[in-house]
């Protein structure tokens, strides 16, 4: 008899193989392919542009299947990464079996598997973002004994022809229901599809942003994930973004993760919730209070926040979202339940009251411990993020905070208990450090803090220098100020990065 978790799991591979995906082996994959009529395999991998690439295989024999699952295949690295020269560009792409899923869109029964990059000597490509993330997690575990877990929030706009029936109120779409929102069906279909590929979905809902320009409807939605190992969390976000685009394409709608769609309307972020665990226990809470371990991690996030934007806010329009007096953060500080800060400690289940039995008098008070739900949220990243490098950077920041001698004092100094968006708290804002206001400034911050990322040989210097160069090439110093008086030019610029 299969256990309860397996019976309810929507992932066909996990149910069929009756084991968690982290335990999948090559023989498991071959057995599933043989017994489930799978005719093709796709290798999938993320290139330097952040997009998911594809290599298709038609299965013609068990020997051939075993061959490419064992040895991977060659790929042209110079076409995948700008810093790899054509003269020595061959790479291997090798499948990671734990990531396998049934392709939800192919008419031919197809299994997709995410891959890792290896160099000509068969060693991991040190500049591969996915490998940088793996090193960051392994180093954290080795140095501290803690495992880093994250969950992402994918905010996006669906852009389509306007339907005049049951119009939503401008910028009042938060948790709205059909018929006042029009794209719940896309969201729920995407959630179901993501779950079948192994994504751990927490929930989905409509978001604040909705507006009409001419005959075009812009509707904002969000899908949020559950915390899991940081490497798996990154993989899930990569696949989820692809699935959302594919379903929008099927419906004939445009879907954008861009940080800013137009001026004066809600932008889209990609908030990341984090927690440190040890032996399966959430270490962010102690005695129903935020732990010192959590506060040390927060100190690391805050100190590295200026340079973390180099991985999480990578296009000029990222900094059209990060402006004062909106819900996106600009000040480097943290607080409890406070959406005006960069690092938020969300409302947690730390009290001893039993809300369930109060809402349902027939339910007994079971005193269940809900503190495993507590996370710490990093709020500035957006859909332009290099997901693997962002998660690696946050992992480094958490470890850095644990290693900082004055971490608790630093965290206390940068704690804010008020809404810093309000004019009466201007004096508080003036005492806080600020996030960068452009890609160019973000590049300078990364250059200044580069040694922290290079520690323990996690981020290669060549990769960091390449990111700095790429950010500088946007040449966006003072761009926000230059375009603020010219709305037409600003909108043209926003459209340029619509598919960030």
C-alpha distance (Angstrom), angle and dihedral (degrees) to the residues before:
residue distance angle dihedral
X1 . . .
X2 3.80 . .
X3 3.78 117.8 .
X4 3.79 122.5 -103.2
X5 3.80 94.9 -102.6
X6 3.79 93.0 54.0
X7 3.80 93.3 47.0
X8 3.80 92.5 56.5
X9 3.80 97.7 38.3
X10 3.83 113.5 113.0
X11 3.83 94.6 -153.0
X12 3.86 107.7 102.7
X13 3.82 93.1 -156.5
X14 3.78 93.4 54.1
X15 3.80 92.2 47.1
X16 3.81 94.4 46.0
X17 3.81 95.3 45.2
X18 3.82 91.7 39.2
X19 3.78 94.4 -142.9
X20 3.81 137.3 93.0
X21 3.78 115.4 -86.9
X22 3.82 92.0 -114.4
X23 3.82 87.0 68.5
X24 3.83 96.7 51.5
X25 3.81 113.4 128.1
X26 3.77 134.4 -169.3
X27 3.79 90.6 -101.6
X28 3.82 89.4 52.5
X29 3.79 90.8 53.6
X30 3.81 92.7 48.0
X31 3.82 91.6 47.9
X32 3.80 91.6 50.7
X33 3.82 91.4 48.3
X34 3.82 92.9 48.7
X35 3.79 95.6 47.3
X36 3.81 99.9 39.9
X37 3.79 103.4 49.5
X38 3.82 96.1 -109.1
X39 3.81 109.3 169.7
X40 3.81 103.4 176.3
X41 3.81 139.7 33.6
X42 3.81 125.6 -153.6
X43 3.79 122.4 -157.6
X44 3.82 108.5 -149.9
X45 3.81 126.9 -167.3
X46 3.79 138.2 161.4
X47 3.79 118.5 -115.8
X48 3.78 131.2 -158.3
X49 3.80 91.3 -81.7
X50 3.80 90.2 61.4
X51 3.81 93.9 -116.1
X52 3.78 126.5 127.1
X53 3.82 112.4 -108.8
X54 3.82 127.1 -158.0
X55 3.81 138.4 -144.7
X56 3.84 114.1 -175.8
X57 3.82 126.4 -148.4
X58 3.80 126.8 -171.5
X59 3.80 109.0 -149.9
X60 3.81 110.0 -127.9
X61 3.80 102.1 159.7
X62 3.78 141.8 1.2
X63 3.81 89.3 -113.4
X64 3.80 91.8 54.8
X65 3.82 91.4 45.4
X66 3.80 92.0 50.1
X67 3.81 88.8 47.2
X68 3.79 99.5 58.1
X69 3.81 92.8 36.9
X70 3.82 88.6 54.2
X71 3.80 102.5 41.8
X72 3.79 103.9 22.1
X73 3.79 118.5 -146.1
X74 3.81 140.4 -87.0
X75 3.80 123.1 -96.2
X76 3.81 134.4 -178.7
X77 3.78 104.8 -106.2
X78 3.81 94.0 -169.9
X79 3.81 89.4 62.5
X80 3.80 91.6 48.0
X81 3.82 101.4 42.4
X82 3.81 125.5 32.9
X83 3.82 93.4 -145.9
X84 3.83 94.9 58.3
X85 3.82 113.8 91.0
X86 3.81 121.4 -133.8
X87 3.82 91.8 -125.7
X88 3.81 92.6 67.9
X89 3.75 103.4 17.7
X90 3.81 106.9 127.2
X91 3.79 114.0 121.9
X92 3.78 134.0 173.1
X93 3.80 121.5 -127.4
X94 3.81 110.5 -155.3
X95 3.83 123.2 -173.0
X96 3.82 123.0 -114.9
X97 3.80 101.7 -145.9
X98 3.82 95.5 -155.5
X99 3.82 88.7 67.9
X100 3.83 96.9 56.7
X101 3.80 118.0 129.3
X102 3.79 139.2 161.1
X103 3.79 110.3 -97.1
X104 3.82 103.1 -113.9
X105 3.81 95.2 -157.4
X106 3.79 106.6 42.6
X107 3.82 117.2 102.5
X108 3.80 87.2 -153.2
X109 3.84 111.0 69.7
X110 3.80 100.7 -102.0
X111 3.80 137.2 174.3
X112 3.81 118.3 -149.8
X113 3.81 123.7 -157.5
X114 3.81 129.1 -175.2
X115 3.80 115.0 -128.5
X116 3.79 140.6 -149.3
X117 3.81 124.2 -136.9
X118 3.81 123.2 -118.3
X119 3.81 129.6 -175.7
X120 3.81 129.4 -126.6
X121 3.80 91.1 -81.1
X122 3.79 92.7 54.8
X123 3.80 93.1 -107.3
X124 3.82 124.5 129.1
X125 3.81 112.4 -85.9
X126 3.81 99.7 -109.1
X127 3.81 93.0 -151.6
X128 3.81 94.4 51.6
X129 3.84 107.3 116.1
X130 3.80 90.8 -140.0
X131 3.82 90.5 55.3
X132 3.81 92.3 45.7
X133 3.80 87.7 56.6
X134 3.80 91.6 49.4
X135 3.82 90.9 51.9
X136 3.80 91.3 48.2
X137 3.81 91.8 53.9
X138 3.81 94.2 43.6
X139 3.81 90.9 49.7
X140 3.80 92.6 48.9
X141 3.81 90.8 52.3
X142 3.83 92.4 46.4
X143 3.80 95.6 46.6
X144 3.81 100.6 39.1
X145 3.81 110.0 13.1
X146 3.81 89.8 -123.4
X147 3.81 127.7 120.3
X148 3.80 119.0 -142.5
X149 3.79 118.6 -131.9
X150 3.79 127.1 -176.5
X151 3.77 142.1 176.5
X152 3.78 127.7 -161.4
X153 3.78 134.5 -143.6
X154 3.80 113.7 -144.4
X155 3.80 111.4 -155.7
X156 3.78 117.1 -176.3
X157 3.79 143.5 159.6
X158 3.79 124.6 -125.1
X159 3.81 109.6 -150.0
X160 3.81 117.1 -160.1
X161 3.78 145.8 134.7
X162 3.78 111.7 -58.0
X163 3.79 119.8 -104.9
X164 3.79 110.9 -154.7
X165 3.80 95.6 -157.9
X166 3.82 114.3 100.8
X167 3.82 97.3 -4.6
X168 3.77 116.9 -156.0
X169 3.79 120.2 -126.2
X170 3.80 112.5 -100.4
X171 3.84 111.3 -94.4
X172 3.82 90.9 -4.3
X173 3.80 100.5 100.1
X174 3.81 99.4 114.1
X175 3.84 109.5 137.9
X176 3.81 89.8 -18.2
X177 3.81 118.7 164.0
X178 3.79 136.7 -137.0
X179 3.04 128.7 -54.8
X180 3.81 90.6 32.3
X181 3.80 89.2 54.1
X182 3.79 119.2 47.9
X183 3.82 105.5 -162.3
X184 3.78 105.4 54.5
X185 3.83 88.8 111.4
X186 3.81 90.5 59.2
X187 3.79 90.9 48.7
X188 3.80 96.1 48.1
X189 3.80 92.7 44.4
X190 3.79 89.2 51.4
X191 3.80 92.0 48.1
X192 3.81 91.6 51.4
X193 3.80 91.5 47.0
X194 3.81 93.8 47.0
X195 3.81 90.2 50.7
X196 3.82 91.0 52.6
X197 3.81 89.3 54.8
X198 3.81 90.8 54.0
X199 3.80 100.9 -91.8
X200 3.80 114.1 147.3
X201 3.80 103.0 -134.0
X202 3.80 120.2 -164.3
X203 3.81 98.7 -177.6
X204 3.78 145.0 -54.6
X205 3.80 134.4 -135.5
X206 3.77 144.6 158.0
X207 3.79 114.9 -86.7
X208 3.80 135.7 -140.3
X209 3.78 97.8 -91.1
X210 3.78 119.2 90.9
X211 3.77 128.9 133.2
X212 3.79 143.7 143.0
X213 3.79 126.2 -122.4
X214 3.80 111.9 -174.5
X215 3.81 105.4 -48.9
X216 3.80 94.2 -21.7
X217 3.80 125.3 102.7
X218 3.80 119.9 -152.2
X219 3.81 113.3 -164.1
X220 3.79 124.8 179.3
X221 3.82 123.3 -147.4
X222 3.78 137.1 171.0
X223 3.80 137.3 -150.5
X224 3.79 117.4 -166.4
X225 3.80 127.1 -162.8
X226 3.79 135.1 -147.6
X227 3.81 121.4 -108.3
X228 3.78 115.6 -91.8
X229 3.80 140.4 149.0
X230 3.81 106.1 -43.8
X231 3.82 93.4 -120.7
X232 3.80 92.3 53.1
X233 3.81 90.6 44.2
X234 3.81 90.3 56.8
X235 3.81 92.6 48.1
X236 3.80 90.8 50.3
X237 3.81 92.9 52.2
X238 3.80 91.3 49.7
X239 3.81 92.1 52.5
X240 3.81 93.3 41.5
X241 3.81 93.4 54.8
X242 3.81 89.7 51.4
X243 3.81 91.9 48.4
X244 3.80 92.8 50.2
X245 3.80 91.3 51.1
X246 3.80 91.7 47.6
X247 3.81 94.0 51.2
X248 3.81 91.9 45.9
X249 3.81 88.0 51.0
X250 3.81 89.1 52.9
X251 3.80 90.6 52.8
X252 3.80 92.9 46.7
X253 3.80 92.9 -116.9
X254 3.79 130.4 125.4
X255 3.80 115.7 -120.6
X256 3.80 120.0 -164.9
X257 3.80 133.6 -173.8
X258 3.81 89.8 -172.2
X259 3.82 113.6 142.3
X260 3.79 92.4 -128.9
X261 3.80 127.7 26.1
X262 3.80 98.8 175.9
X263 3.77 139.8 -20.9
X264 3.78 121.7 -77.9
X265 3.81 94.8 19.8
X266 3.79 132.8 97.8
X267 3.78 114.7 -78.4
X268 3.80 125.2 -142.9
X269 3.78 122.1 -111.3
X270 3.77 134.9 -177.7
X271 3.79 101.9 -138.7
X272 3.79 114.5 -166.7
X273 3.81 121.7 -148.4
X274 3.79 115.5 -155.4
X275 3.76 140.7 -169.9
X276 3.80 138.7 171.8
X277 3.80 117.4 -133.5
X278 3.78 135.9 -172.3
X279 3.80 123.8 -167.0
X280 3.79 88.3 -11.7
X281 3.81 94.2 -54.1
X282 3.80 123.5 122.4
X283 3.81 106.4 -119.6
X284 3.81 95.6 -168.8
X285 3.82 92.6 86.6
X286 3.79 130.6 53.9
X287 3.82 124.6 175.1
X288 3.81 90.0 -8.5
X289 3.81 90.7 -57.3
X290 3.78 134.6 99.6
X291 3.80 104.9 -84.3
X292 3.79 127.8 -126.0
X293 3.80 86.5 -117.3
X294 3.81 88.7 60.9
X295 3.81 91.5 47.1
X296 3.80 90.8 51.3
X297 3.80 90.4 51.5
X298 3.81 89.4 49.0
X299 3.81 89.5 52.7
X300 3.80 88.6 54.8
X301 3.80 92.2 49.7
X302 3.79 91.5 50.0
X303 3.78 96.4 46.4
X304 3.82 93.0 49.1
X305 3.82 95.5 37.0
X306 3.84 95.0 103.8
X307 3.82 92.0 57.0
X308 3.81 95.7 36.9
X309 3.80 86.1 69.8
X310 3.82 86.8 69.8
X311 3.81 87.5 70.0
X312 3.81 100.4 30.2
X313 3.83 104.3 37.3
X314 3.77 105.7 37.5
X315 3.82 107.0 155.4
X316 3.81 132.5 60.6
X317 3.80 94.1 -109.3
X318 3.82 88.6 59.2
X319 3.79 85.2 77.5
X320 3.81 93.1 49.7
X321 3.81 84.7 66.4
X322 3.82 96.2 44.9
X323 3.80 96.5 69.9
X324 3.81 130.6 131.7
X325 3.80 123.5 -88.3
X326 3.80 95.8 22.9
X327 3.80 128.3 99.0
X328 3.81 92.5 -98.7
X329 3.82 110.4 90.0
X330 3.80 127.0 -111.7
X331 3.82 101.4 163.1
X332 3.79 122.2 75.6
X333 3.79 102.7 -126.1
X334 3.80 141.9 101.4
X335 3.78 138.9 -134.9
X336 3.80 147.3 162.9
X337 3.82 116.4 -83.5
X338 3.82 87.5 -20.9
X339 3.81 115.1 139.5
X340 3.79 93.2 -171.1
X341 3.81 92.6 70.9
X342 3.80 132.9 81.5
X343 3.82 95.5 -125.7
X344 3.78 115.1 36.5
X345 3.78 128.3 -169.7
X346 3.81 99.9 -148.7
X347 3.76 123.4 -140.1
X348 3.80 104.2 -74.9
X349 3.77 139.5 -163.3
X350 3.81 95.1 -111.0
X351 3.83 100.5 122.4
X352 3.78 123.6 94.3
X353 3.79 95.1 -129.3
X354 3.78 118.9 112.8
X355 3.80 107.1 -134.4
X356 3.81 92.8 175.7
X357 3.79 95.8 62.8
X358 3.81 90.7 43.4
X359 3.80 91.1 54.8
X360 3.83 91.7 39.2
X361 3.81 111.5 34.7
X362 3.82 91.4 -170.4
X363 3.81 91.4 61.6
X364 3.82 116.1 90.3
X365 3.79 121.1 -127.2
X366 3.80 99.4 -103.6
X367 3.84 96.3 175.7
X368 3.78 90.0 -136.6
X369 3.81 115.2 -177.0
X370 3.79 109.3 -118.8
X371 3.80 97.9 170.9
X372 3.82 90.9 106.5
X373 3.80 85.4 78.5
X374 3.82 93.7 66.1
X375 3.80 115.0 112.6
X376 3.80 138.3 162.8
X377 3.81 116.1 -124.6
X378 3.82 126.3 -142.1
X379 3.80 105.1 -158.0
X380 3.80 111.9 -174.0
X381 3.87 104.7 74.3
X382 3.79 121.0 98.9
X383 3.80 140.8 -172.7
X384 3.81 92.8 -74.4
X385 3.81 90.0 68.8
X386 3.77 122.8 124.2
X387 3.79 90.0 -125.9
X388 3.81 98.1 -155.1
X389 3.80 93.9 46.6
X390 3.80 92.7 44.1
X391 3.80 91.0 52.6
X392 3.81 90.1 45.3
X393 3.80 90.3 50.2
X394 3.80 92.0 50.8
X395 3.80 90.1 48.6
X396 3.80 89.6 52.5
X397 3.81 89.8 46.9
X398 3.81 92.2 52.5
X399 3.80 91.1 50.2
X400 3.81 90.6 44.9
X401 3.79 89.8 54.4
X402 3.80 91.3 50.9
X403 3.81 89.1 51.7
X404 3.84 96.6 45.4
X405 3.81 111.4 108.4
X406 3.82 93.3 -149.5
X407 3.80 97.2 35.9
X408 3.81 96.9 125.5
X409 3.80 92.8 47.4
X410 3.80 90.4 47.0
X411 3.80 91.0 50.6
X412 3.80 92.3 48.5
X413 3.81 91.9 49.5
X414 3.81 91.7 53.9
X415 3.80 97.9 43.6
X416 3.82 114.2 119.6
X417 3.79 122.3 -166.6
X418 3.81 97.8 179.9
X419 3.79 137.0 69.1
X420 3.78 100.6 -95.0
X421 3.81 90.9 -167.3
X422 3.80 88.9 75.6
X423 3.80 119.1 93.3
X424 3.81 92.8 -130.1
X425 3.80 89.1 66.0
X426 3.82 97.0 53.5
X427 3.79 89.5 115.9
X428 3.82 89.3 61.2
X429 3.82 91.9 51.5
X430 3.79 92.2 50.6
X431 3.80 90.3 60.8
X432 3.81 94.4 52.9
X433 3.78 129.9 85.8
X434 3.80 115.7 -115.9
X435 3.79 133.9 -130.6
X436 3.81 117.5 -115.1
X437 3.81 116.5 -82.6
X438 3.82 97.7 -149.1
X439 3.79 143.5 22.5
X440 3.80 87.7 -105.6
X441 3.80 92.5 56.8
X442 3.81 90.2 44.4
X443 3.80 88.5 55.8
X444 3.82 90.3 53.1
X445 3.81 90.2 51.1
X446 3.80 91.5 51.2
X447 3.79 90.4 50.0
X448 3.81 90.6 51.8
X449 3.81 93.9 49.3
X450 3.80 98.1 34.9
X451 3.81 95.7 114.2
X452 3.82 91.8 63.8
X453 3.81 91.2 57.7
X454 3.81 92.3 44.4
X455 3.82 92.4 53.3
X456 3.82 112.9 114.8
X457 3.85 87.3 13.4
X458 3.80 93.1 -83.4
X459 3.82 102.2 134.3
X460 3.82 113.4 35.3
X461 3.80 112.6 -131.7
X462 3.81 91.3 -128.7
X463 3.80 90.7 58.1
X464 3.81 92.1 48.9
X465 3.80 91.8 47.7
X466 3.81 89.2 50.2
X467 3.81 91.1 52.7
X468 3.81 90.8 48.8
X469 3.80 90.6 51.5
X470 3.81 92.4 47.4
X471 3.80 92.1 50.6
X472 3.81 92.3 46.9
X473 3.80 90.6 51.0
X474 3.82 89.2 67.5
X475 3.82 86.4 71.0
X476 3.80 89.9 -157.2
X477 3.80 102.4 147.6
X478 3.83 107.1 145.0
X479 3.82 89.5 -3.7
X480 3.80 93.0 133.1
X481 3.78 91.3 55.8
X482 3.80 93.1 44.0
X483 3.81 93.4 53.9
X484 3.81 98.8 37.9
X485 3.81 91.8 89.1
X486 3.81 94.9 44.8
X487 3.80 109.3 61.5
X488 3.82 94.7 176.1
X489 3.79 93.0 55.5
X490 3.78 90.9 44.1
X491 3.81 91.4 54.2
X492 3.80 90.8 49.5
X493 3.78 88.4 53.1
X494 3.81 92.1 48.6
X495 3.82 90.6 51.3
X496 3.80 90.0 52.6
X497 3.81 89.2 65.1
X498 3.80 97.9 35.8
X499 3.82 90.8 117.6
X500 3.78 96.2 42.9
